[in-house]
Amino acid sequence: MTDASLNDRLGRFLQGSWTGVKRVQGLQGGARAFVLSLIAQNSRRPILIISPSAREAENLYDDLALFLGEAPSLPPVQKRLHLFPSWEVLPFEKLSPHPDNLAGRLEGLYKLIEEPAPVLIGTPAGLM
């Protein structure tokens, strides 16, 4: 094992072109958000993070906002990080999705079009 710090190792990992798949596994807790924030800081393209559940997506969103330095009071237009919620309504129910979910989804889709490198966090249900 080398004496290089974690930042040096991650820096070497993140350098170069993104032509292939890069995978890091075994990270737990805040380490996930820390590594993802380094990736987001070095990336100049959109990033989609898929979390297994809505609760984990919200926790990751909060942690990542801390590492990226995004204040919760910023208006959505000035944010790079966005939570992409699911509809939370089954397809054939006679209910409308909650307005906050609609706004969050439109905000994320708008940022994909208008911003060069947004970071979206979603769930499989939200993406479907």
N, C-alpha and C positions, 0 to 999 in steps of 0.2 A: 504494500500500500504506500502511496506517495504522501508527502507532507503538504500537498496543495490544499488550500482551503476549499470549502464547499463552493464559494463564489467562483473560484478559478476553475474548478471541475465543471460547474454548470456553464461557465463562459465558454469553455472548449466544446462542450456538448452543443451549445446553441450557435456556435459560429458556423459559417458556411451557408450553402444554399439549402433550401427546403425541398429538395427533389424527391426524397424518399420519406418513409414513415419513421418518425422518431418516437420512442416509447420509454417512459420512465414509470416504474411501478414500485409499490411498497411504501409510498409516501403516506403519512397519516397526519391528521389534524391540520394545523396551520401550515405545515410544510407543503401541502398541495397548493395552497393559495400563494405561497412564497415563490415556488417554482413557476407557477402559471403567471405570476406578475413579472418575473424575469423574462419569460417567453413573450409576454405582451409588450414589454418595453423594447425588446429586440426585434419584434416582428412589425412589418409594414403592410400586413394584409389582414383581412378579417379572421377572427378566431371564434370558433363555436365550441363551447364546452358542454358536454352532455353529462348530466348528473342522474343517478338512478331514481331519485325521488325529489319531490318538491321541497321537502324539508332540507335535504342535503344541498339542493341548488340554492336555497335562500341562505344557508350557512356559508357556503362557498362564496356567494355573492358578497356577503358582509365582510368576510375575511379578505377577499380580493380587493374590495373597495378600500380597505385599510392599507394594504400594501401598495396599491396604485395611487393612493393619496387623493381619492375622490371623496369630497365632503358630501354627506347626505343632503345638505341644503342646496346643492347645485341644481339648476333646472335641467330637465332631461335633454335639452338641446345641447348642453355643454358637457354632458357625460360621454365617456367612451365605453363604459361598462353598463350592460343592460341585462335585466332578468327577463327571459322570454317565458311567460306563464302559459299553462295549458288552458283550454276552454273551461274545464271542470264541469262540463255539461255533456251528457251523452248525446249522440247525433240525432236521435229521433224524439227527444224529450221536447215538450212544448214550453221550454224555458229559454231565456236569453242568458248569455254569459254575463258575469259581473262586469260593470263598466271599467273597473280597474284592470281586469284581465284584458279587455279589448284595448285599452289605452297602452298597456305594456307590450302587447303584441304589435300594435301599429308603430309604437316607438322603436322597437327592435328592427322591424322591417324597414322603416324609414332610415335608420342609421346604417343598415346594410347598403342602401342605395347612395346615401349622401356622404358618408364618412369613409375615408380610405381604409381605416383599420379598427373597426369596432370590435368589442369583445362581448359576445352573447352567451349567457348561461341558460340552458333549458333542460327539459326532461324528455324522455322518449314520447310521453303522452303529449307534451307541448309541441313537439316537432311533427307529430302525426296529424 
